[in-house]
Amino acid sequence: MIRAALLGSLFIALASAGSPATGGKALGNPQAPIRIDLYSDYQCPSCKALHEGTIKPLIKDYVETGKVYLVHREFPLQVHAHAREAACLACAADKIGKYQLVGDQLFRTQEIWEKDGNVIAAACSVLSADDAGKLRALAIAPEIMTTVNSDIKAGQGESLGGTPTMIITKLIRRYPVPGVVSYPVLSRFLDSLLQ
């Protein structure tokens, strides 16, 4: 009886967590040969450029094929007035299995919400009314701020010079890659690591 209850709890936890391959802050197989920790700020134009030009094809060609484990890290810069709120909304979206959907929308509409300050409207615009309500409630939860602060602390430990920055790890070798890197350049580098 206890075993059945434990298995039931585990099943519910896994089902509610969302699939890491489709919607979370961490995408792909944790046992992939390469890990990339991506430190990003939703209000940073360079982060938007990297996301749209490099990260999307990276997910398709390397993460979904099991070659790269991608971990998104929130690193909102103090010079961006709405970056921390955007980071909290993204982390809240992770809790409902919508991290990628909301993150894509925050980057896509960056120029709008950075001017009008209505980050929550941008984040909720791609969600159902039920999910939008959950997102609003979760975004102000202490655990969400803890997640954002944990990512910031990890980035500070990496001595980041700015955003975006990728920390690419293969076995024990770590390669910090700051700034916007084109997909062809990143792809060639990853292929060289995979040989």
Secondary structure as the mmCIF struct_conf table of DSSP 4:
data_model
#
loop_
_struct_conf.conf_type_id
_struct_conf.id
_struct_conf.beg_label_comp_id
_struct_conf.beg_label_asym_id
_struct_conf.beg_label_seq_id
_struct_conf.end_label_comp_id
_struct_conf.end_label_asym_id
_struct_conf.end_label_seq_id
HELX_RH_AL_P HELX_RH_AL_P1 ILE A 2 ALA A 17
TURN_TY1_P TURN_TY1_P1 PRO A 20 GLY A 23
BEND BEND1 GLY A 24 LYS A 25
STRN STRN1 ALA A 26 LEU A 27
BEND BEND2 GLY A 28 GLY A 28
TURN_TY1_P TURN_TY1_P2 PRO A 30 GLN A 31
BEND BEND3 ALA A 32 PRO A 33
STRN STRN2 ILE A 34 SER A 40
TURN_TY1_P TURN_TY1_P3 TYR A 42 GLN A 43
HELX_RH_AL_P HELX_RH_AL_P2 PRO A 45 LEU A 50
HELX_RH_PI_P HELX_RH_PI_P1 HIS A 51 ILE A 55
HELX_RH_AL_P HELX_RH_AL_P3 LYS A 56 LEU A 58
HELX_RH_PI_P HELX_RH_PI_P2 ILE A 59 VAL A 63
TURN_TY1_P TURN_TY1_P4 GLU A 64 GLY A 66
BEND BEND4 LYS A 67 LYS A 67
STRN STRN3 VAL A 68 GLU A 74
TURN_TY1_P TURN_TY1_P5 GLN A 78 VAL A 79
BEND BEND5 HIS A 80 HIS A 80
TURN_TY1_P TURN_TY1_P6 ALA A 81 HIS A 82
HELX_RH_AL_P HELX_RH_AL_P4 ALA A 83 LYS A 95
TURN_TY1_P TURN_TY1_P7 ILE A 96 GLY A 97
HELX_RH_AL_P HELX_RH_AL_P5 TYR A 99 ARG A 108
TURN_TY1_P TURN_TY1_P8 THR A 109 THR A 109
HELX_RH_AL_P HELX_RH_AL_P6 GLN A 110 ASP A 116
HELX_RH_AL_P HELX_RH_AL_P7 VAL A 119 CYS A 124
TURN_TY1_P TURN_TY1_P9 SER A 125 VAL A 126
BEND BEND6 LEU A 127 LEU A 127
HELX_RH_AL_P HELX_RH_AL_P8 ALA A 129 ALA A 139
TURN_TY1_P TURN_TY1_P10 ILE A 140 ILE A 140
BEND BEND7 ALA A 141 ALA A 141
HELX_RH_AL_P HELX_RH_AL_P9 PRO A 142 GLY A 157
TURN_TY1_P TURN_TY1_P11 GLU A 158 SER A 159
BEND BEND8 GLY A 162 PRO A 164
STRN STRN4 THR A 165 LYS A 170
TURN_TY1_P TURN_TY1_P12 LEU A 171 ILE A 172
STRN STRN5 ARG A 173 PRO A 178
BEND BEND9 GLY A 179 GLY A 179
HELX_RH_AL_P HELX_RH_AL_P10 TYR A 183 LEU A 194
#
